[in-house]
């Protein structure tokens, strides 16, 4: 009898108290997806197959910057990987073109492959990009969060006179962090 009452009581108790509060997401220790988002730039790094990361960027500024391959640092499981070259796909009939740096033009977007010794890494432990005199630390994302960000980025109007409307409408939130660049060795 008591056992029957307990079996009836637990479901009722669960309905009255409601579901347990949602646990906050623990930060990811590693991921195949990283992003930096602020009102000037959006950078993403995605490992598309083992050892092959892609870098995409969007510039919402009116000034030109330059990204150097050697200033892209990927944290692997047991070491730091530094990019050696940036590879641009030029089309079906031409060979890809590898360069040591690429211009980040005002109000533009572009995607490139990062070439370096990244073993067969499927996930990264961190990504830092030196841009001018600052280090941009990209935040790790889940696949779902990365895809949501990509959808928003694809809706940006690079011809807009004021990106604050895009930020408000698309509900962008800052990701990653900026800090003064560390000294070169």
Backbone bond lengths (Angstrom), bond angles and torsions (degrees), N, CA, C in turn:
res aa  C-N    CA-C-N  psi(-1)  N-CA   C-N-CA  omega(-1)  CA-C   N-CA-C  phi
1 X - - - 1.445 - - 1.536 110.19 -
2 X 1.335 116.80 -50.09 1.460 120.10 -179.57 1.527 109.63 -62.90
3 X 1.301 115.20 -38.63 1.461 119.42 179.02 1.528 110.71 -61.45
4 X 1.337 118.15 -40.27 1.469 122.49 178.29 1.516 110.75 -64.56
5 X 1.314 116.50 -40.95 1.469 119.79 179.16 1.530 111.11 -65.14
6 X 1.336 116.37 -40.33 1.459 119.77 178.91 1.521 110.77 -64.09
7 X 1.332 116.47 -40.00 1.458 119.96 178.94 1.524 111.43 -64.24
8 X 1.329 117.46 -32.44 1.461 120.71 176.26 1.532 111.17 -78.44
9 X 1.306 116.73 -35.82 1.462 122.44 -174.69 1.538 112.64 -69.59
10 X 1.323 119.04 -41.98 1.468 121.63 -176.87 1.533 112.94 -60.46
11 X 1.348 119.28 -44.80 1.474 117.66 177.44 1.532 112.22 -63.64
12 X 1.335 117.44 -37.54 1.462 120.63 179.06 1.524 110.05 -66.50
13 X 1.324 116.87 -42.59 1.458 121.68 178.80 1.533 110.67 -61.10
14 X 1.297 116.30 -39.65 1.466 120.19 179.72 1.525 110.91 -65.46
15 X 1.345 117.92 -36.65 1.456 120.80 179.31 1.524 111.28 -70.40
16 X 1.332 117.33 -37.96 1.461 121.64 -178.58 1.525 110.66 -70.53
17 X 1.320 117.75 -45.25 1.460 120.48 -176.40 1.519 111.82 -79.79
18 X 1.317 119.04 -19.93 1.458 121.71 178.82 1.519 110.86 80.74
19 X 1.308 114.85 177.39 1.468 119.24 -178.78 1.527 110.39 -71.84
20 X 1.326 116.26 155.97 1.465 118.47 178.13 1.521 109.80 -64.84
21 X 1.346 117.94 151.44 1.464 119.33 179.84 1.524 110.74 -60.90
22 X 1.313 114.66 144.96 1.472 119.36 -179.28 1.518 109.54 -65.55
23 X 1.297 114.90 132.87 1.468 119.68 177.92 1.516 108.63 -73.55
24 X 1.314 116.54 141.46 1.455 119.87 177.32 1.525 108.90 -69.55
25 X 1.327 114.34 145.02 1.463 119.05 179.99 1.521 109.41 -66.80
26 X 1.312 115.02 129.96 1.466 119.71 174.20 1.524 107.67 -76.17
27 X 1.328 118.01 141.63 1.468 118.56 178.50 1.528 110.93 -61.20
28 X 1.319 114.55 143.77 1.460 119.45 179.84 1.525 109.93 -73.53
29 X 1.328 116.36 138.04 1.464 120.65 176.68 1.519 111.52 -85.26
30 X 1.340 115.33 -28.03 1.460 120.18 177.62 1.515 107.87 -152.68
31 X 1.310 115.36 158.11 1.452 120.01 -177.67 1.526 109.07 -164.41
32 X 1.306 115.70 163.61 1.463 121.53 172.69 1.523 110.34 -94.37
33 X 1.353 116.97 -1.15 1.460 122.38 -174.35 1.527 110.47 -132.04
34 X 1.325 116.30 128.33 1.465 121.82 179.25 1.519 108.85 -136.28
35 X 1.349 116.17 150.68 1.464 119.41 179.25 1.519 111.58 -150.31
36 X 1.311 114.07 148.05 1.460 123.47 168.97 1.520 105.69 -123.34
37 X 1.340 117.06 128.83 1.458 121.03 -179.62 1.522 108.43 -137.18
38 X 1.325 116.12 122.68 1.456 120.42 167.17 1.528 107.32 -146.17
39 X 1.309 117.74 -173.10 1.462 120.26 -174.33 1.523 113.59 -74.61
40 X 1.339 117.80 -7.36 1.466 121.30 177.91 1.526 112.74 -102.51
41 X 1.344 116.37 -41.97 1.462 120.82 -172.57 1.522 111.84 -140.74
42 X 1.315 113.63 153.63 1.463 121.91 167.62 1.525 105.35 -129.25
43 X 1.322 116.11 123.69 1.462 122.20 174.96 1.516 107.25 -122.42
44 X 1.315 117.14 136.03 1.456 121.25 172.16 1.522 108.80 -129.35
45 X 1.321 115.23 147.00 1.461 122.24 171.80 1.515 106.00 -128.28
46 X 1.324 114.82 130.36 1.462 121.66 -178.27 1.523 108.63 -133.68
47 X 1.321 116.70 127.33 1.463 120.81 175.12 1.534 106.24 -84.39
48 X 1.337 115.81 108.35 1.461 120.59 -174.36 1.519 113.57 -86.82
49 X 1.331 116.47 -26.64 1.462 122.66 170.53 1.520 106.06 -155.80
50 X 1.318 118.57 164.11 1.466 120.11 -174.18 1.531 113.31 -50.24
51 X 1.339 114.85 122.64 1.456 121.30 177.92 1.517 115.87 78.06
52 X 1.346 117.59 6.65 1.465 120.98 -177.35 1.532 110.60 -124.17
53 X 1.346 116.58 94.10 1.464 119.70 176.07 1.529 111.89 -92.35
54 X 1.323 116.00 145.47 1.460 122.65 174.17 1.520 108.71 -111.30
55 X 1.319 116.25 141.57 1.456 122.82 175.95 1.522 108.04 -113.85
56 X 1.323 115.96 127.60 1.456 121.57 173.88 1.514 107.58 -121.71
57 X 1.334 116.44 145.09 1.453 118.49 176.86 1.517 110.56 -140.68
58 X 1.322 113.90 155.33 1.453 123.18 172.44 1.517 106.05 -131.75
59 X 1.315 116.44 128.12 1.461 121.47 175.69 1.525 108.14 -106.81
60 X 1.314 116.03 126.27 1.462 120.93 176.84 1.526 110.21 -110.96
61 X 1.339 116.18 17.28 1.458 121.10 -179.38 1.523 109.99 -99.44
62 X 1.320 114.82 171.57 1.458 120.72 177.43 1.522 111.87 -103.42
63 X 1.337 116.81 12.51 1.461 119.96 179.25 1.524 110.25 -122.13
64 X 1.324 115.19 152.81 1.455 120.54 179.74 1.527 109.86 -90.25
65 X 1.317 116.05 140.47 1.464 123.47 175.10 1.519 107.32 -125.35
66 X 1.308 116.77 174.08 1.459 121.54 177.18 1.521 107.73 -134.33
67 X 1.331 115.83 134.25 1.464 121.98 174.84 1.523 106.94 -107.05
68 X 1.327 115.91 124.03 1.466 122.32 178.26 1.528 108.48 -99.46
69 X 1.312 116.07 138.45 1.467 120.60 179.43 1.528 110.77 -54.13
70 X 1.324 117.50 -43.43 1.465 121.31 -176.71 1.528 112.59 -64.69
71 X 1.340 117.27 -14.60 1.462 121.58 -179.84 1.519 113.08 -96.10
72 X 1.324 116.62 9.55 1.465 121.40 175.46 1.524 106.81 -105.93
73 X 1.327 116.21 113.65 1.468 121.55 -176.92 1.526 109.73 -114.90
74 X 1.323 114.44 124.57 1.462 121.20 178.87 1.523 108.67 -110.80
75 X 1.319 116.90 127.25 1.461 120.87 177.19 1.524 108.28 -87.19
76 X 1.327 115.02 117.23 1.459 121.33 177.55 1.526 108.28 -95.08
77 X 1.303 117.38 -178.29 1.467 120.85 -176.40 1.520 113.14 -56.89
78 X 1.330 117.14 -40.22 1.463 118.97 -173.83 1.522 114.09 -128.87
79 X 1.345 117.77 8.24 1.462 119.95 -178.85 1.519 109.89 -165.81
80 X 1.322 114.48 173.01 1.461 121.61 174.65 1.523 109.00 -94.88
81 X 1.309 116.72 133.65 1.454 121.51 174.79 1.517 108.98 -107.84
82 X 1.308 116.90 130.10 1.459 121.15 178.69 1.527 108.01 -109.98
83 X 1.313 115.05 135.29 1.464 119.48 178.87 1.518 109.93 -65.49
84 X 1.323 115.79 144.67 1.465 120.97 178.18 1.523 110.88 -103.09
85 X 1.326 116.55 -40.92 1.459 121.92 -179.36 1.519 109.79 -144.89
86 X 1.312 115.09 162.01 1.455 122.73 173.76 1.519 106.98 -114.64
87 X 1.316 117.02 128.97 1.462 120.13 -174.84 1.521 109.98 -111.80
88 X 1.333 113.67 128.81 1.461 122.23 -178.49 1.523 107.72 -107.26
89 X 1.315 116.83 126.35 1.465 120.93 174.72 1.525 106.84 -77.27
90 X 1.322 116.95 124.42 1.463 121.15 -173.73 1.520 114.06 -101.58
91 X 1.289 119.27 -9.22 1.459 121.06 179.92 1.514 110.92 139.27
92 X 1.310 115.53 174.92 1.460 121.39 -175.73 1.525 113.69 -64.58
93 X 1.334 118.25 -37.10 1.456 120.84 -171.11 1.526 114.03 -98.29
94 X 1.314 117.24 -5.62 1.455 119.89 -178.00 1.524 110.31 -112.49
95 X 1.305 114.79 157.62 1.462 120.08 175.53 1.525 109.13 -75.84
96 X 1.347 117.11 148.73 1.459 118.70 174.91 1.533 109.61 -60.32
97 X 1.304 116.05 150.76 1.457 121.90 -178.89 1.529 108.78 -108.97
98 X 1.343 116.49 126.81 1.461 121.10 178.87 1.516 109.52 -103.59
99 X 1.341 115.10 135.67 1.464 121.29 -178.05 1.527 109.28 -134.52
100 X 1.335 116.11 159.55 1.464 121.26 178.91 1.521 112.04 -84.70
101 X 1.345 117.31 -20.31 1.462 120.89 179.18 1.516 109.30 -153.94
102 X 1.314 115.08 165.41 1.461 120.01 177.99 1.522 108.41 -142.06
103 X 1.334 114.65 142.11 1.460 120.52 178.09 1.524 109.39 -77.81
104 X 1.317 114.62 137.78 1.460 121.68 172.61 1.531 104.52 -103.40
105 X 1.315 115.61 96.83 1.460 121.34 -176.17 1.532 110.68 -74.03
106 X 1.325 117.10 153.99 1.463 120.43 176.88 1.526 110.91 -57.92
107 X 1.320 115.42 139.60 1.473 122.71 175.23 1.531 112.03 48.40
108 X 1.327 115.26 55.34 1.461 119.99 -177.39 1.517 110.47 -138.94
109 X 1.313 115.18 169.05 1.464 121.40 173.63 1.515 108.13 -142.27
110 X 1.330 115.07 152.58 1.458 119.24 -177.86 1.521 109.03 -163.72
111 X 1.326 116.48 157.06 1.457 122.27 177.01 1.510 111.28 -131.82
112 X 1.334 116.36 140.21 1.462 122.25 -178.48 1.525 109.93 -144.46
113 X 1.319 115.35 159.32 1.465 121.25 174.96 1.527 108.25 -91.93
114 X 1.321 116.48 139.55 1.459 121.85 176.65 1.521 107.52 -96.43
115 X 1.330 116.47 120.99 1.459 120.82 178.88 1.519 110.13 -104.51
116 X 1.321 115.51 135.40 1.458 121.77 178.65 1.513 109.13 179.52
117 X 1.303 116.48 -173.68 1.460 121.67 179.68 1.528 108.62 -92.82
118 X 1.313 115.67 86.85 1.462 121.49 -177.41 1.529 111.77 -110.23
119 X 1.326 116.43 19.36 1.465 122.28 -177.93 1.528 108.47 51.56
120 X 1.293 116.32 -137.49 1.465 120.85 176.90 1.527 109.00 -115.54
121 X 1.339 115.78 38.92 1.466 121.05 -176.65 1.523 111.06 -59.88
122 X 1.305 115.35 127.74 1.464 121.96 175.67 1.519 110.60 -94.86
123 X 1.332 115.29 -24.55 1.459 122.01 179.27 1.526 108.58 -137.01
124 X 1.307 114.79 156.61 1.450 121.41 179.45 1.522 109.00 -115.97
125 X 1.324 116.37 158.45 1.461 121.72 178.22 1.522 111.23 -100.26
126 X 1.329 117.29 -8.01 1.449 121.46 178.23 1.510 111.25 174.24
127 X 1.339 115.71 158.34 1.461 122.00 178.04 1.524 107.92 -141.65
128 X 1.332 116.06 130.40 1.456 122.39 175.00 1.518 108.65 -130.76
129 X 1.331 115.86 134.98 1.459 121.93 178.40 1.519 107.92 -124.15
130 X 1.320 115.50 124.79 1.462 119.93 174.94 1.524 107.08 -84.99
131 X 1.320 115.59 125.62 1.456 121.94 178.66 1.525 106.90 -129.42
132 X 1.320 116.25 108.45 1.461 119.80 -175.24 1.514 109.80 65.38
133 X 1.312 116.68 -123.91 1.467 120.83 -179.71 1.529 112.42 -105.08
134 X 1.344 115.85 23.56 1.459 120.53 179.05 1.525 111.05 -128.08
135 X 1.331 114.88 150.43 1.462 121.65 170.50 1.516 107.52 -102.13
136 X 1.327 115.39 128.34 1.463 121.33 175.53 1.524 106.90 -102.41
137 X 1.313 116.05 118.62 1.464 122.40 178.74 1.520 107.17 -96.26
138 X 1.326 116.68 116.00 1.453 120.86 -179.14 1.514 110.16 -82.29
139 X 1.313 116.51 145.61 1.468 122.44 -178.97 1.529 109.84 -93.52
140 X 1.341 117.17 139.64 1.470 119.61 175.98 1.524 110.29 -71.97
141 X 1.317 116.04 142.94 1.463 121.75 -179.99 1.518 110.54 -129.60
142 X 1.314 115.23 154.63 1.466 120.17 170.54 1.533 107.53 -75.50
143 X 1.287 116.99 164.13 1.461 121.96 177.74 1.526 109.99 -57.40
144 X 1.330 116.94 -44.27 1.467 122.04 -179.05 1.526 111.16 -61.65
145 X 1.351 117.25 -48.04 1.470 121.12 -179.89 1.524 111.48 -64.84
146 X 1.327 116.20 -36.47 1.464 120.24 177.91 1.527 110.38 -64.34
147 X 1.314 117.57 -45.34 1.465 121.34 179.90 1.522 110.96 -63.33
148 X 1.328 117.62 -38.99 1.472 120.94 176.63 1.525 110.46 -62.04
149 X 1.335 116.84 -41.97 1.457 120.66 178.74 1.526 110.77 -64.22
150 X 1.325 117.62 -43.39 1.463 121.74 -179.84 1.527 110.49 -59.69
151 X 1.310 117.46 -41.08 1.477 120.78 178.53 1.522 110.13 -61.47
152 X 1.320 117.13 -43.02 1.469 120.85 178.40 1.528 111.00 -64.61
153 X 1.327 116.43 -45.61 1.467 120.88 -178.63 1.524 110.30 -60.34
154 X 1.322 116.94 -40.27 1.466 120.41 -179.85 1.523 112.48 -65.88
155 X 1.310 117.66 -17.58 1.472 121.93 178.97 1.533 112.99 -92.50
156 X 1.329 117.27 -6.30 1.464 120.16 178.97 1.524 110.38 -62.90
157 X 1.309 116.05 141.29 1.456 122.00 176.34 1.525 107.54 -102.98
158 X 1.337 117.41 100.04 1.456 121.17 -177.43 1.528 112.65 -68.84
159 X 1.319 117.96 -10.78 1.462 121.40 175.96 1.518 112.61 -92.60
160 X 1.309 117.33 0.74 1.459 121.64 -177.95 1.529 111.26 -65.50
161 X 1.339 117.46 136.26 1.465 118.92 177.55 1.528 112.36 -72.16
162 X 1.342 116.98 -20.14 1.465 121.08 -177.47 1.530 108.45 -145.00
163 X 1.332 115.90 111.07 1.467 119.80 -177.20 1.524 113.00 -74.50
164 X 1.322 118.36 -8.40 1.468 119.09 -178.79 1.525 111.23 -62.74
165 X 1.339 117.55 -32.49 1.468 119.75 175.92 1.522 110.79 -64.51
166 X 1.333 116.84 -44.12 1.469 120.68 177.93 1.525 110.06 -60.30
167 X 1.329 116.40 -43.60 1.464 120.59 -180.00 1.527 110.84 -59.69
168 X 1.314 115.80 -44.52 1.465 120.18 -178.11 1.531 111.03 -68.30
169 X 1.319 116.86 -49.64 1.467 121.50 -176.63 1.529 111.40 -65.80
170 X 1.340 116.94 -43.27 1.462 120.66 -177.25 1.530 113.07 -84.78
171 X 1.329 116.62 -6.37 1.467 123.45 177.52 1.534 112.24 58.00
172 X 1.333 114.88 49.04 1.458 119.62 174.50 1.518 109.86 -70.18
173 X 1.299 115.71 148.64 1.458 122.06 173.13 1.519 107.91 -131.12
174 X 1.336 117.14 142.19 1.471 118.89 178.54 1.525 111.14 -59.79
175 X 1.319 115.56 142.80 1.468 122.93 176.90 1.518 107.99 -134.85
176 X 1.310 117.23 144.86 1.452 120.90 179.04 1.514 110.61 79.74
177 X 1.327 115.05 -168.90 1.464 118.86 -178.39 1.526 110.49 -148.77
178 X 1.342 114.73 159.63 1.464 123.70 175.99 1.521 107.65 -114.53
179 X 1.321 115.52 143.21 1.463 119.85 174.46 1.523 108.24 -151.01
180 X 1.337 117.16 159.68 1.471 117.85 176.61 1.531 109.22 -57.81
181 X 1.322 115.88 140.47 1.471 120.24 -178.77 1.514 110.71 -65.82
182 X 1.306 115.28 140.94 1.455 119.11 177.03 1.533 109.18 -73.43
183 X 1.282 115.57 156.00 1.472 121.05 -178.47 1.529 109.88 -64.15
184 X 1.306 115.64 144.11 1.481 120.65 176.27 1.514 109.01 -78.12
185 X 1.302 115.07 146.17 1.476 120.29 179.06 1.477 111.46 -95.30
